[in-house]
Every structure is written in structure tokens, then in C-alpha cells.
Amino acid sequence: MRSAKIAFRCLAAYAIVFSLVYLTEHIHRRDFDRAFFTWWKNRTPDNEAVLRAEQHKNQIIRLRDSATIALLVVVIAGGTYKVVRFVRSA
């Protein structure tokens, strides 16, 4: 029961940190800018398809980066908490 409680807390912390990072992170790529301005100047189905592909790439990069950053924050914060707790009890 104790390990399930710890796992739930870690998962909840990860979900909260992931949400915060995802909402505040901004991806800026030149490929997307090129695709957007090409589509803006000449709105053809081909240019729109390229723009959608670049948007999808941005979304995948944003999810991957947010997941990695959230994991690092949770691990560092959890480790810091354990170390501080150990030092105080000693």
C-alpha cells in the first residue's frame, strides 16, 4: 500500500509539473516560419499541407521537451526533498 501511495504522489507531481511546463514552453523554429509565410503569401493546398506537417512537428517537439523537463524537475525536487529530510533527521 505504501509503494502505491508513493507512486501516486510521484505521478501526480509529474502531471502537475508537465502541465505547467507544457503551458509555458514556446517552440520557435525557422522551418515552421518558412512554411507559415509561404502559406500566407500563397494559400495553396500544397502549402497548407506543409504548414500542417510543420505544426505537427512542433507539437511532437513540445510534448517531448515538456516531458523531459518535467521528469528532470520532479527527480531533482524529489531528491532535494529526500536529502533535506535526511539531513534534518540526522
N, C-alpha and C positions, 0 to 999 in steps of 0.2 A: 504493500500500500504506500509506503514511504517513497519508493522509487517512482511510482506512478504520479505522486504529488509533485515530486521534483521535476519530472519530465513535463508535466502540465505547466508548471511555472516557467520553465525554460522556453517551452513552445509559445506560451502567452507573451513572454518578454520579447521573443523573436518576432512574433506577429506585430506587436506594437512598434518595435524599432523599425521593422521592414516598412510598415505603413508610413511612418514619419519620414524615413529616408526616401521612399518612393514619391511621396508628395512634394518633397523639397528638392529632389535632384532634377537637373536640367541637362539634356543632351544636346549638343550643338555640333553638327557635322557638315562639312563642306559638300559632301555628296548629296545630302538632303537639300541644302541651299540651292545647289545647281539644278536639281530635279524640280524644286518648287518654282524657281524663276523661269525655267524652261516651260513648265506647265502654265505659269502665269501669263507669259507672253504669247504662247501658242497652245491653246487648250484642245489638244487632240487626244483621242483615246490612248494612243501610244504613250504620250507624255504623262497622262493620268495614271497609267499602269506603272510607269517608272516611279512616279511620285508615291503611289501606294506601296510599292516594294521598299522604297527608302523609309517610309513611315513604319513599316513592319520591322525593318532592321533596327530603327531607333527604339521601337518598343522592346524588342528582344534584348538589346544592349542595356536599356534602362532597367529591365527586370533582373538581368544577370548582375549588373553592378549593384543594384539595391539589395539583392540577396546576399552578395558577398560582403558589402559594407555592414549590413545588419548582423550577419554572423560574427564579424570581427568585433563589433560593438558589444554584442551580448557576451562573447567569450572574454573580452578584456574586462568588461564590467563585472562579470561573474567571478573572474579570477581576482580582481581587485577586492571585491567583497569578501571572498574567502581568505585572502591574505590579511586584510584589516581585521577580520573576525578572529583569525588565529593569533595575531599579534596582541589584540586586546585581551584574549583569554590567557595568554602566557604570562 
